[in-house]
Amino acid sequence: MRPTTALLLASITLASCGAGDPAPKLSSEAEAVVARSKTTQATYAAYAWTKVERDGRMVEEWSAEFHDGAKHRVETPSHRLIADCVARVGKALTVATGEIYDDPKVAVAACGVNTNPKTRASAYLGSIQTPFGKADRITVTDAEVIRSYDITSQGVIVGGTYRVNDENKRLVLEARAVAVESMLPAADMFDAQSLQKSFVPERYKAPPANP
């Protein structure tokens, strides 16, 4: 599952590299996996359990992603996002305030690997076995964060981590999928009105038996 959900909105506005920065060191294999995550046409519901740093301590929460064709939806306890991954338009809701805003960067962040921050380096780490079949593990590094992703052949993100891009490489987020389903909870979950409610089943809002 997406390791970016809990930090998604904050990462939308990360600064790009400056003109004087060295040329990025990109892996063609890793970039192909990134593209797969952003262009998938698969239909899936992916539910995850996430550990994220807040105020200097790690907390745990659920997160979820839903995809159908070009339509994508992300949910966490604090935010809900919908996006058209082809048109690159998206809306985000802050649950606590009810505020909704439109921004093309929402779609760029929500659809597959977040490519809003300028990539400084990417690497392909090989194929791994997950509870949901084989996945490709990659890393994507920007000015602020080193992100790892486990991405299936269908382009579903089923796990990953965020580490601060400094000498300590502190872990600030870890997410692992607890379920990946081929059926969506509802057909109308990608329109603006759908942002007013959560579509995540209650069983996936509780800690997994084997986190």
C-alpha positions in Angstrom: 0.0 0.0 0.0 1.0 3.6 -0.5 3.6 4.8 1.9 2.7 8.4 0.9 -0.8 8.7 2.1 -0.2 10.1 5.6 2.3 12.6 4.3 0.6 13.1 1.0 -0.6 16.7 1.3 2.7 17.9 2.9 4.7 16.3 0.1 2.7 18.0 -2.6 4.5 21.3 -2.0 8.0 20.1 -1.5 10.5 22.3 -3.3 12.1 21.2 -6.6 15.8 21.0 -7.1 17.4 24.3 -8.0 19.1 25.0 -11.3 22.5 24.6 -9.8 21.9 21.1 -8.5 23.7 18.1 -10.1 21.8 16.1 -12.8 19.6 13.4 -11.3 20.8 9.8 -11.3 17.9 7.9 -12.5 17.4 4.1 -13.1 15.5 3.3 -16.3 14.1 0.1 -14.5 12.9 2.1 -11.5 11.4 4.8 -13.7 9.5 2.2 -15.6 8.0 0.9 -12.3 7.1 4.5 -11.4 5.3 4.9 -14.7 3.5 1.6 -14.2 2.1 2.9 -10.9 0.9 6.1 -12.5 -0.7 4.6 -15.7 -2.3 1.5 -14.4 -5.9 0.8 -15.6 -6.5 -1.9 -13.0 -9.5 -2.0 -10.7 -8.5 -2.5 -7.1 -9.1 -1.6 -3.5 -5.9 -1.6 -1.4 -6.1 -1.2 2.4 -3.0 -0.6 4.5 -1.8 -0.1 8.1 0.6 2.8 8.4 3.1 4.0 11.1 3.9 7.7 10.7 6.0 10.1 12.8 4.0 13.0 14.3 5.3 15.4 16.9 8.4 13.3 17.4 6.7 10.0 18.0 5.4 7.2 15.8 1.6 6.7 15.6 -0.4 4.1 13.7 -3.4 4.6 11.5 -5.2 3.1 8.5 -5.0 4.2 4.9 -6.6 3.1 1.6 -6.4 3.5 -2.1 -9.0 2.8 -4.7 -8.5 2.7 -8.5 -10.7 2.1 -11.6 -9.4 2.9 -15.0 -8.2 6.5 -14.8 -10.0 7.3 -11.5 -8.2 7.2 -8.2 -9.1 7.8 -4.6 -7.0 8.0 -1.4 -8.3 7.9 2.2 -6.6 8.4 5.5 -8.3 9.4 8.8 -7.5 13.0 8.1 -7.8 13.4 4.3 -9.7 12.1 1.3 -8.5 12.7 -2.3 -10.0 11.9 -5.7 -8.2 12.3 -9.0 -8.4 11.7 -12.7 -5.0 10.3 -13.5 -5.2 10.9 -17.2 -6.7 14.4 -17.1 -4.4 15.2 -14.0 -7.1 16.9 -12.0 -7.9 16.3 -8.4 -9.7 17.4 -5.3 -8.6 17.0 -1.6 -10.8 17.2 1.5 -9.5 17.9 5.0 -11.8 15.9 7.2 -11.5 18.0 10.3 -12.5 21.2 8.6 -14.5 20.1 5.6 -12.3 22.3 3.4 -12.0 21.1 -0.2 -9.5 22.4 -2.7 -8.6 21.7 -6.3 -5.1 21.4 -7.5 -3.4 19.4 -10.4 -0.7 18.5 -7.9 -3.3 16.4 -6.0 -3.5 14.1 -9.0 0.2 13.9 -9.5 0.6 12.9 -5.8 -2.3 10.5 -5.6 -1.9 8.6 -8.8 0.9 6.1 -8.2 4.3 7.3 -7.0 4.2 10.9 -6.0 6.2 12.8 -8.6 5.6 16.3 -7.4 9.0 16.6 -5.7 11.9 16.7 -8.1 13.6 13.3 -8.2 17.3 13.4 -7.5 17.9 9.7 -7.8 16.0 6.5 -8.3 17.1 2.8 -8.0 15.7 -0.6 -8.8 16.3 -3.0 -5.9 14.9 -6.1 -7.5 11.8 -8.4 -7.3 10.4 -9.4 -3.9 7.7 -11.7 -2.8 4.7 -10.1 -0.9 1.4 -11.5 0.4 -0.1 -10.2 -2.8 2.4 -11.8 -5.2 5.7 -10.5 -6.7 6.5 -6.8 -6.5 9.3 -4.6 -7.7 11.1 -2.7 -5.0 12.4 0.8 -5.9 13.7 3.8 -4.2 13.0 7.4 -5.2 15.1 10.2 -3.6 14.2 13.9 -3.6 15.6 16.9 -1.6 13.7 16.0 1.5 12.9 12.3 1.6 14.2 8.9 0.5 11.1 6.8 -0.4 10.9 3.1 -1.1 8.0 1.4 -2.8 6.9 -2.2 -3.4 4.8 -2.2 -6.6 3.0 -5.1 -8.2 2.8 -6.0 -11.9 -0.6 -4.3 -11.9 0.9 -1.1 -10.6 -0.5 -1.4 -7.0 1.7 0.0 -4.2 1.6 -2.6 -1.5 4.3 -1.3 0.8 7.1 1.2 1.4 8.9 3.6 3.7 9.9 7.2 4.0 13.2 8.2 5.5 14.5 11.7 6.0 17.2 12.5 3.4 20.0 13.4 5.8 22.9 11.6 7.4 20.7 9.9 9.9 18.1 8.6 7.5 15.4 8.6 10.2 12.4 6.5 9.4 9.3 8.7 9.4 6.7 6.5 7.7 6.2 2.8 7.0 3.1 1.3 5.4 2.1 -2.3 4.5 -1.0 -3.5 2.7 -3.2 -5.7 4.7 -5.6 -6.5 1.9 -5.8 -5.9 -1.9 -9.2 -6.6 -3.4 -10.4 -6.6 -7.1 -13.9 -5.2 -6.1 -14.6 -1.6 -5.1 -16.9 -0.8 -2.2 -19.0 1.5 -4.3 -19.3 2.7 -7.9 -19.8 6.4 -7.1 -16.7 6.9 -5.0 -14.8 9.0 -7.5 -17.0 12.1 -7.7 -16.8 15.2 -5.7 -19.8 14.5 -3.5 -18.3 11.2 -2.4 -15.6 13.1 -0.5 -18.2 13.7 2.2 -18.0 10.1 3.5 -15.5 7.3 3.9 -15.7 4.1 1.9 -13.2 2.1 4.0 -14.9 -0.9 5.8 -14.6 -0.7 9.5 -12.6 -4.0 9.6 -9.8 -2.2 7.9 -9.8 0.7 10.3 -8.6 -1.5 13.2 -5.0 -2.7 13.7 -4.3 -5.9 11.8 -3.8 -9.1 13.8 -0.3 -9.5 12.5 1.0 -6.0 11.8 
